[in-house]
Amino acid sequence: MTANMLTAYYSRGGNVGELIQRLERLSIRELKKEYPDVDYFDDTDLIECLQDSYQETHRPFIIIIDEWDCIFRGFPAMQEKYFLSESAMIERPKSTAVK
């Protein structure tokens, strides 16, 4: 679904707001197919739909965003800065070997 959405987005010359609205509508549609018995308070609001689904099913949602690296395509210079700052946050264990 995502690849098709991105292709459609770039080919239409749309803006980011339109892409987000489309993503929300498609997500709501999938949610309603998966949980058709849920009483949705506002079936145009993704957050409300997720909350209603959780309230009735007690099944949490995990949202995975696989395009985390897309910023690097447009701004390759940021890639090195990002990875350097990320590696600085990773704490490596110190050796406990006795010499």
C-alpha positions as CSV (number, residue, x, y, z in Angstrom):
1,M,0.0,0.0,0.0
2,T,2.7,2.5,0.9
3,A,4.7,2.2,-2.3
4,N,1.5,2.8,-4.3
5,M,0.7,5.8,-2.2
6,L,4.1,7.3,-2.6
7,T,4.1,6.8,-6.3
8,A,0.6,8.4,-6.6
9,Y,1.7,11.3,-4.3
10,Y,4.8,12.1,-6.4
11,S,3.1,11.6,-9.8
12,R,0.2,14.0,-8.8
13,G,2.5,16.7,-7.4
14,G,0.4,16.6,-4.2
15,N,1.5,18.1,-0.9
16,V,2.3,16.3,2.3
17,G,-1.0,17.2,3.9
18,E,-2.9,15.4,1.1
19,L,-0.7,12.4,1.5
20,I,-1.3,12.2,5.3
21,Q,-5.0,12.6,4.8
22,R,-5.0,9.7,2.3
23,L,-3.0,7.6,4.6
24,E,-5.4,8.2,7.4
25,R,-8.4,7.4,5.2
26,L,-6.8,4.1,4.0
27,S,-5.8,3.2,7.6
28,I,-9.4,3.8,8.8
29,R,-10.8,1.7,6.0
30,E,-8.4,-1.2,6.9
31,L,-9.3,-0.8,10.6
32,K,-13.0,-1.0,9.9
33,K,-12.5,-4.1,7.8
34,E,-10.5,-5.8,10.6
35,Y,-12.9,-4.7,13.4
36,P,-16.3,-4.3,11.8
37,D,-18.2,-4.8,15.1
38,V,-16.6,-1.8,16.8
39,D,-18.9,1.2,17.4
40,Y,-16.8,4.0,16.0
41,F,-17.6,7.4,17.5
42,D,-16.0,9.4,14.6
43,D,-15.1,7.2,11.7
44,T,-13.2,10.1,10.0
45,D,-10.7,10.5,12.8
46,L,-7.9,7.9,12.8
47,I,-7.0,8.5,16.5
48,E,-10.6,8.1,17.6
49,C,-11.0,4.9,15.5
50,L,-7.8,3.5,17.1
51,Q,-9.0,4.4,20.6
52,D,-12.5,2.9,20.0
53,S,-11.0,-0.3,18.6
54,Y,-8.7,-0.6,21.6
55,Q,-11.5,0.1,24.1
56,E,-13.7,-2.6,22.7
57,T,-11.1,-5.3,21.8
58,H,-8.3,-4.5,24.3
59,R,-5.8,-5.3,21.5
60,P,-3.0,-2.8,21.3
61,F,-1.7,-1.4,18.0
62,I,1.9,-1.3,16.9
63,I,2.6,1.1,14.1
64,I,5.7,0.5,12.0
65,I,7.0,3.2,9.8
66,D,9.3,1.5,7.3
67,E,10.4,4.7,5.5
68,W,12.4,6.1,8.3
69,D,15.3,6.7,6.0
70,C,13.5,8.6,3.3
71,I,14.8,11.9,4.6
72,F,18.3,10.8,3.4
73,R,17.1,10.6,-0.2
74,G,16.4,14.3,-0.2
75,F,19.2,15.4,2.2
76,P,22.1,13.0,1.9
77,A,24.3,15.2,4.0
78,M,22.1,14.6,7.0
79,Q,22.8,10.8,6.9
80,E,26.3,11.1,8.3
81,K,25.2,13.5,11.0
82,Y,22.3,11.3,12.0
83,F,24.4,8.1,12.3
84,L,27.1,9.9,14.2
85,S,24.6,11.2,16.7
86,E,22.9,7.8,17.0
87,S,26.2,6.0,17.6
88,A,27.0,8.5,20.3
89,M,23.8,7.6,22.1
90,I,24.6,3.9,22.1
91,E,26.4,3.0,25.3
92,R,28.9,0.3,24.7
93,P,29.7,-2.0,27.7
94,K,33.1,-1.5,29.1
95,S,35.4,-4.5,29.4
96,T,35.4,-6.1,32.8
97,A,38.3,-8.4,32.1
98,V,41.1,-8.2,34.6
99,K,44.5,-7.6,33.1
